[in-house]
Amino acid sequence: MNYWFFFSYARLDRDEYLKKFFDDLKNEVRLLSGELNEEAVGFFDGEDIEPGAQWGDALSSALQGCRTFVSIFSPTYFQKEYCGKEWQIFYSRQSAYQQSLPDPVKGAGLILPVLWVPENRLPLPLPSTVGTIQYKHDDFGPEYARQGLKQMIKLRKYEDDYQNFVSALAGKLVDAAKQHALKPLAGLEPIEQVPSAFHSAPGAPVAMTAPASPTAGPRYVQFIYVAENRNKMSALRQKLDAYGMEGGKDWLPYCPDANEPVGFLAQDVATREKLFYEEVRLTDDLIKALEKSEQDKKLVVIIVDTWTLKIEEYKKILRQYDNRSFINCVVLVPWNKADSEAQQQSAALENVVRQVFFKRSLEMGAAHSFLYPINSPDDLKKELCTAIYKTRERILEQLEVEKIVQGDKPIPKPIISGPGGN
C-alpha cells in the first residue's frame, strides 16, 4: 500500500504520547491530502522484529511503497539496529530517485525527522547518514528544539505549540509527497542482509560525522568580530557603553536593551547547532585566513559593527573581502533601533555599509551570505542559524562536485525535511 508516510520509531519509546502524535499527524495528513482511505494515510508498525526474523509482508510493503518517512529522533532510536534498517530502505529508494533528477544534489523533503527529546539529549556524533540534518525550523516554533515533542504533548501549556507543529509538519509532508514519487526497490533483501544506516558491519568502523582532519570540516565555524575597542571608538561617537576595552567579541550590539556580548550570542548558536566554535582576529591578512578556511571547509561568520566601518583600515580590509567570492563565508550586520545616536546617523551609517560591501549589498539576501539590517538579538540568532545551515549546504555540495571531478562516485545526500530542512 502506498502510505502517505511511514512512522519509524524505537519500540522502547512507544507509549500513549507517541501513539497520540501518530494519530494526530495521521488525521491532519488525511485532512490536507483529501485521502478517502483512512488506512492509507500512515503506517505504524506495532510488531517487534527480533534478530533473525523476516520482514513481515505489511512492513515490507509499507517500506517499499510509502511516500515519505517520518523518523522519531531519540537516544534509543539511533541505538536500534532495525530502526537503522528501516532508514536504509527508504534512503536507498530516495537515493535512486535523487540520482534520476536533472540536478541530483537537490533534496525533495521526503525524510522528516522529529525531535522526540530535547535537541541536547541526542547522542553525538550522529551517524553520517543523518549528521548534516538540521532539526529546527521556524515553522515548528521556538519551544520545539528546547523541549522535544513528547514534552510538548505532556504539558498543557504547550498545547498550541504542539498543534501548530502537527499542522506544519503535515503540510510539509503532503507537499513533498505530491511533488515527488519514489519507486520501490528492485529487490528487497532479507532483513539480516539489509545494513543498518546507524551501524557498521561486524568488524567495520562506524561512519560518523567527523571532519577529515581533527580541526577541519563543516562542523567548525569561525567568527570574526568587526568591532573596535572603546578607546578608539571615542573618536567616532559619544555613546560608548556598547564597546569593551578589547573590542571584538566584547561588543554589545543591542545595548542598552540587551547586554549580551556578541561573542556569547555567537557561541550560543554554535553550541545549539552542534558546531565547534573558533574566534579569528581581524588582521590585514584576512584574505589569506579566509582562503585557508575555505580550503579546510570551515564555515566563517563575519559580524560587523556599522560604526567601526568608518575606520579606514577596516574599510580597506573588508573591501578586499567584498571583491572576492567565498562560498564558506557570511556577513551579518546588526542594527540597534534603541541606539538614538545611530538613528540620527542612520543615513551615513547605511551609506558606509553599502560602500564597503557594495557587491554583497547588490545580492542582499541571496544565498544568505550578506544580511543587513538585523534588528534584535533574537533576529541575529535566527538569521545566524539559517546562514550557517545555508553555508554548510554549499560546502557539502562543493564536496560532492569535487568527488565527481576526481572520478569518485558521488554519495547521494539524504533528502531531508523537517526542522531546519528543505
C-alpha positions as CSV (number, residue, x, y, z in Angstrom):
1,M,0.0,0.0,0.0
2,N,1.3,3.5,-0.9
3,Y,1.0,5.1,2.6
4,W,1.5,8.9,2.8
5,F,4.1,8.3,5.5
6,F,6.0,5.5,7.3
7,F,6.3,6.1,11.0
8,S,9.8,5.0,12.1
9,Y,10.4,4.8,15.9
10,A,12.1,2.8,18.5
11,R,9.8,0.3,20.1
12,L,11.0,1.2,23.6
13,D,9.8,4.7,23.0
14,R,6.3,3.5,22.3
15,D,3.7,4.9,24.8
16,E,0.5,6.8,24.8
17,Y,2.2,10.1,23.8
18,L,3.8,8.5,20.8
19,K,0.5,7.0,19.7
20,K,-1.3,10.3,20.2
21,F,1.3,12.0,17.9
22,F,0.9,9.4,15.2
23,D,-2.9,9.6,15.4
24,D,-2.9,13.5,15.3
25,L,-0.4,13.5,12.4
26,K,-2.4,10.9,10.5
27,N,-5.6,12.9,10.9
28,E,-4.0,16.1,9.8
29,V,-2.4,14.5,6.8
30,R,-5.7,12.9,5.8
31,L,-7.4,16.3,6.0
32,L,-4.8,18.2,4.0
33,S,-4.3,15.4,1.4
34,G,-8.0,14.6,0.9
35,E,-7.2,10.9,1.2
36,L,-10.5,9.0,1.3
37,N,-9.0,5.7,2.6
38,E,-8.0,6.4,6.2
39,E,-5.9,3.2,6.3
40,A,-3.7,4.5,3.5
41,V,-2.5,7.6,5.4
42,G,0.1,6.4,7.9
43,F,1.9,3.1,8.7
44,F,2.5,2.4,12.3
45,D,4.2,-1.0,12.9
46,G,3.1,-2.4,16.2
47,E,5.1,-5.6,15.9
48,D,8.5,-6.2,17.5
49,I,11.0,-7.6,15.0
50,E,13.6,-9.8,16.6
51,P,17.1,-10.7,15.3
52,G,16.8,-13.4,12.7
53,A,13.2,-12.7,11.9
54,Q,11.9,-12.0,8.3
55,W,10.3,-8.8,7.1
56,G,6.6,-9.0,7.6
57,D,4.6,-8.6,4.4
58,A,2.9,-5.5,5.8
59,L,6.2,-3.9,6.9
60,S,7.9,-4.8,3.6
61,S,5.1,-3.4,1.6
62,A,4.9,-0.2,3.6
63,L,8.7,0.5,3.3
64,Q,8.6,-0.2,-0.4
65,G,5.5,1.9,-1.1
66,C,5.5,4.8,1.4
67,R,5.7,8.3,0.0
68,T,7.6,9.9,2.9
69,F,9.4,8.8,6.0
70,V,8.8,10.3,9.5
71,S,11.6,9.3,11.9
72,I,11.3,9.9,15.6
73,F,14.7,11.0,16.9
74,S,15.6,9.8,20.4
75,P,18.7,8.3,22.0
76,T,17.1,4.9,21.7
77,Y,16.2,5.3,18.1
78,F,19.9,5.6,17.0
79,Q,20.8,2.5,19.0
80,K,18.3,0.2,17.5
81,E,19.6,-1.8,14.5
82,Y,16.2,-2.3,13.0
83,C,15.4,1.4,13.0
84,G,18.6,1.9,11.0
85,K,17.4,-0.8,8.6
86,E,14.1,1.0,8.1
87,W,16.0,4.2,7.4
88,Q,18.4,2.4,5.0
89,I,15.5,1.0,2.9
90,F,13.8,4.4,2.4
91,Y,17.2,6.1,2.0
92,S,18.0,3.7,-0.8
93,R,14.7,4.3,-2.6
94,Q,15.2,8.1,-2.2
95,S,18.8,7.9,-3.4
96,A,17.8,6.1,-6.6
97,Y,15.1,8.7,-7.2
98,Q,17.6,11.5,-6.4
99,Q,20.1,10.2,-9.0
100,S,17.4,10.3,-11.7
101,L,16.8,14.0,-11.2
102,P,18.5,16.5,-13.6
103,D,20.1,18.1,-10.6
104,P,20.8,15.3,-8.2
105,V,22.2,17.5,-5.3
106,K,18.8,19.0,-4.6
107,G,16.6,17.4,-2.0
108,A,12.9,16.7,-2.1
109,G,11.9,16.8,1.5
110,L,10.9,13.2,1.8
111,I,12.6,12.4,5.1
112,L,11.0,14.3,8.0
113,P,12.9,14.0,11.3
114,V,11.0,14.7,14.6
115,L,12.8,15.6,17.8
116,W,11.1,13.4,20.4
117,V,13.5,14.6,23.1
118,P,15.3,17.9,23.5
119,E,18.0,18.5,21.0
120,N,20.7,18.5,23.6
121,R,19.7,14.9,24.5
122,L,20.6,13.4,21.1
123,P,23.7,11.2,21.0
124,L,26.7,12.8,19.4
125,P,28.2,12.4,16.9
126,L,25.2,11.3,14.9
127,P,25.5,8.6,12.2
128,S,26.9,10.0,9.0
129,T,23.7,9.5,7.1
130,V,21.8,11.9,9.3
131,G,24.7,14.0,10.7
132,T,24.0,17.0,8.5
133,I,20.3,17.3,9.3
134,Q,19.1,20.5,10.9
135,Y,16.5,19.7,13.5
136,K,15.0,23.2,13.9
137,H,12.7,25.2,11.6
138,D,10.9,28.5,12.0
139,D,7.6,26.8,11.2
140,F,7.9,24.5,14.2
141,G,8.0,27.1,16.9
142,P,10.8,28.1,19.4
143,E,10.0,25.5,22.1
144,Y,10.3,22.5,19.9
145,A,14.1,22.1,19.9
146,R,14.3,23.1,23.6
147,Q,11.6,20.8,24.9
148,G,11.3,18.0,22.4
149,L,7.9,17.0,21.1
150,K,7.0,14.5,23.8
151,Q,7.3,17.2,26.5
152,M,5.1,19.5,24.4
153,I,2.4,16.8,24.3
154,K,2.6,16.1,28.0
155,L,2.4,19.7,29.2
156,R,-0.9,21.6,28.7
157,K,0.9,25.0,28.4
158,Y,2.5,23.8,25.1
159,E,-0.8,22.6,23.6
160,D,-1.0,25.4,21.0
161,D,2.7,24.9,20.1
162,Y,2.1,21.2,19.6
163,Q,-1.0,21.7,17.4
164,N,1.0,24.2,15.3
165,F,3.8,21.7,15.0
166,V,1.5,18.9,13.8
167,S,-0.1,21.2,11.2
168,A,3.2,22.5,9.9
169,L,4.7,19.0,9.7
170,A,1.6,17.6,7.9
171,G,1.7,20.4,5.4
172,K,5.4,19.8,4.6
173,L,4.7,16.1,4.3
174,V,1.8,16.4,1.9
175,D,3.5,18.9,-0.3
176,A,6.6,16.8,-0.6
177,A,4.6,13.6,-1.3
178,K,2.6,15.3,-4.0
179,Q,5.7,16.7,-5.7
180,H,7.9,13.6,-5.7
181,A,7.1,9.9,-6.4
182,L,9.6,7.3,-5.3
183,K,9.7,3.8,-6.9
184,P,10.1,0.5,-4.9
185,L,13.5,-1.1,-4.8
186,A,14.1,-3.7,-7.5
187,G,14.5,-6.4,-4.8
188,L,14.3,-6.1,-1.0
189,E,16.9,-8.3,0.7
190,P,16.2,-10.4,3.7
191,I,16.2,-8.4,6.9
192,E,19.5,-9.8,8.1
193,Q,21.2,-8.7,4.9
194,V,20.0,-5.1,5.0
195,P,22.7,-2.9,6.5
196,S,21.6,-0.5,9.3
197,A,22.2,3.1,8.4
198,F,23.1,3.7,12.1
199,H,25.6,0.8,12.5
200,S,28.5,-0.8,10.7
201,A,29.0,-4.3,9.5
202,P,30.8,-6.6,12.1
203,G,34.4,-5.5,12.3
204,A,34.0,-2.4,10.2
205,P,34.3,1.1,11.7
206,V,31.1,3.1,12.2
207,A,30.8,6.1,9.9
208,M,30.3,9.2,12.0
209,T,30.1,12.8,11.1
210,A,33.6,13.8,11.9
211,P,35.8,16.1,9.8
212,A,38.5,14.8,7.5
213,S,41.2,16.1,9.9
214,P,41.0,16.8,13.6
215,T,40.4,20.6,13.1
216,A,38.8,20.8,9.7
217,G,35.4,20.4,8.1
218,P,31.9,22.0,8.1
219,R,31.5,21.1,11.8
220,Y,33.8,24.1,12.6
221,V,32.6,27.7,12.5
222,Q,34.9,30.6,12.8
223,F,33.7,34.0,13.9
224,I,35.3,37.3,13.0
225,Y,34.0,40.3,15.0
226,V,34.5,43.7,13.3
227,A,34.1,46.0,16.3
228,E,36.8,48.3,17.7
229,N,37.6,48.9,21.4
230,R,36.1,51.7,23.5
231,N,39.2,54.0,23.3
232,K,39.3,54.1,19.5
233,M,35.5,54.4,19.2
234,S,35.6,57.5,21.4
235,A,36.9,59.5,18.4
236,L,33.8,58.5,16.3
237,R,30.9,58.6,18.6
238,Q,29.7,59.8,22.0
239,K,27.9,56.7,23.4
240,L,30.4,54.1,24.2
241,D,28.6,51.7,26.5
242,A,28.4,49.0,23.8
243,Y,32.1,48.7,23.4
244,G,34.5,46.8,25.6
245,M,38.1,47.6,26.3
246,E,39.4,44.9,23.9
247,G,36.7,45.2,21.2
248,G,35.7,42.3,19.1
249,K,33.7,39.7,20.9
250,D,33.0,42.2,23.8
251,W,30.8,44.4,21.7
252,L,27.2,44.7,22.8
253,P,25.3,45.1,19.5
254,Y,21.9,45.7,21.2
255,C,22.9,47.8,24.2
256,P,21.1,49.0,26.4
257,D,18.1,46.8,25.7
258,A,20.2,43.7,25.7
259,N,23.6,43.5,27.4
260,E,24.8,40.2,26.0
261,P,28.2,40.4,24.2
262,V,28.2,39.4,20.6
263,G,30.7,36.6,21.4
264,F,28.2,35.0,23.8
265,L,25.4,35.2,21.2
266,A,27.6,33.6,18.6
267,Q,28.8,30.8,20.9
268,D,25.2,30.0,22.0
269,V,24.2,29.5,18.4
270,A,27.3,27.4,17.6
271,T,26.7,25.2,20.6
272,R,23.0,24.7,19.7
273,E,24.0,23.8,16.1
274,K,26.5,21.3,17.4
275,L,29.4,23.2,15.9
276,F,32.9,23.7,17.2
277,Y,33.4,27.5,17.8
278,E,36.6,29.3,16.9
279,E,37.4,33.0,17.1
280,V,39.6,34.6,14.4
281,R,41.1,38.1,14.9
282,L,40.6,40.5,12.0
283,T,44.0,41.5,10.5
284,D,45.5,42.7,7.2
285,D,45.8,39.0,6.3
286,L,42.1,38.4,6.2
287,I,42.0,37.1,2.7
288,K,44.8,34.6,3.4
289,A,42.9,33.4,6.5
290,L,39.7,33.0,4.6
291,E,41.5,31.1,1.8
292,K,42.8,28.7,4.5
293,S,39.3,28.4,6.0
294,E,37.8,27.6,2.6
295,Q,40.5,25.0,2.0
296,D,39.7,23.4,5.3
297,K,35.9,23.5,4.6
298,K,35.2,25.6,7.7
299,L,32.3,28.0,8.0
300,V,33.2,31.7,8.6
301,V,30.8,34.2,10.0
302,I,31.8,37.9,10.0
303,I,29.7,40.1,12.3
304,V,30.1,43.8,11.7
305,D,29.5,47.0,13.7
306,T,28.5,49.8,11.4
307,W,30.3,52.5,13.3
308,T,33.6,50.5,13.1
309,L,33.3,50.5,9.3
310,K,34.0,54.3,9.4
311,I,37.6,53.5,10.3
312,E,39.7,53.5,7.2
313,E,41.8,50.4,7.9
314,Y,38.7,48.3,8.4
315,K,37.2,49.7,5.1
316,K,40.3,48.6,3.3
317,I,40.4,45.1,4.6
318,L,36.7,44.4,4.1
319,R,36.6,45.9,0.7
320,Q,39.1,43.3,-0.3
321,Y,36.7,40.7,1.1
322,D,33.9,42.2,-0.9
323,N,35.9,41.8,-4.1
324,R,36.3,38.0,-3.5
325,S,33.8,35.2,-3.5
326,F,33.9,32.7,-0.7
327,I,31.2,30.1,-0.5
328,N,32.0,29.3,3.1
329,C,31.5,32.9,4.4
330,V,28.6,35.0,5.5
331,V,28.4,38.6,6.8
332,L,25.8,39.8,9.3
333,V,25.3,43.4,10.2
334,P,23.3,44.1,13.4
335,W,21.3,47.4,13.7
336,N,20.3,48.7,17.1
337,K,17.0,50.6,16.9
338,A,17.4,51.6,20.6
339,D,20.7,53.5,19.8
340,S,19.5,57.1,19.4
341,E,22.9,58.2,18.1
342,A,22.8,55.5,15.4
343,Q,19.3,56.5,14.5
344,Q,20.4,60.1,14.0
345,Q,23.3,58.9,11.8
346,S,21.4,56.2,10.1
347,A,21.8,57.6,6.5
348,A,25.6,58.0,6.9
349,L,26.0,54.5,8.5
350,E,23.9,52.8,5.9
351,N,26.0,54.6,3.2
352,V,29.3,53.3,4.7
353,V,27.9,49.8,4.8
354,R,27.0,49.9,1.2
355,Q,30.3,51.5,0.2
356,V,32.3,48.7,1.9
357,F,30.1,45.8,0.9
358,F,29.0,47.2,-2.4
359,K,28.9,43.9,-4.3
360,R,27.4,42.0,-1.4
361,S,24.7,44.6,-0.9
362,L,23.6,44.1,-4.6
363,E,22.9,40.5,-3.8
364,M,21.4,41.1,-0.3
365,G,19.7,38.0,1.0
366,A,20.9,35.8,-1.9
367,A,22.2,32.5,-0.5
368,H,22.0,34.1,2.9
369,S,25.6,35.4,2.6
370,F,25.0,39.1,3.4
371,L,22.4,40.0,6.0
372,Y,21.6,43.7,6.9
373,P,20.0,45.1,8.9
374,I,19.4,42.7,11.8
375,N,17.3,44.4,14.4
376,S,17.3,42.3,17.6
377,P,19.2,39.6,19.4
378,D,16.5,37.0,18.5
379,D,16.7,38.0,14.9
380,L,20.5,37.8,15.0
381,K,20.3,34.2,16.4
382,K,17.6,33.3,13.9
383,E,19.5,34.7,10.9
384,L,22.7,33.2,12.1
385,C,21.2,29.7,12.3
386,T,19.8,30.0,8.8
387,A,23.0,31.4,7.4
388,I,25.0,28.5,9.0
389,Y,22.6,26.0,7.5
390,K,22.8,27.5,4.0
391,T,26.6,27.9,4.1
392,R,27.1,24.3,5.3
393,E,24.8,23.2,2.4
394,R,27.1,25.0,-0.1
395,I,30.2,23.4,1.4
396,L,28.6,19.9,1.2
397,E,27.6,20.5,-2.4
398,Q,31.2,21.6,-3.2
399,L,32.4,18.3,-1.7
400,E,30.1,16.4,-4.0
401,V,31.3,18.2,-7.0
402,E,34.9,17.5,-6.0
403,K,34.2,13.8,-5.8
404,I,32.8,13.8,-9.3
405,V,35.7,15.8,-10.7
406,Q,38.1,13.4,-9.0
407,G,36.3,10.5,-10.7
408,D,34.8,9.1,-7.5
409,K,31.2,8.0,-7.5
410,P,29.2,10.7,-5.6
411,I,27.5,9.6,-2.5
412,P,23.8,10.6,-2.7
413,K,22.9,13.2,0.0
414,P,19.9,12.4,2.2
415,I,16.8,14.2,1.0
416,I,15.8,15.9,4.3
417,S,12.9,17.9,5.5
418,G,11.7,18.7,9.0
419,P,13.2,21.2,11.4
420,G,15.7,23.3,9.5
421,G,15.5,21.1,6.4
422,N,14.3,21.8,2.9
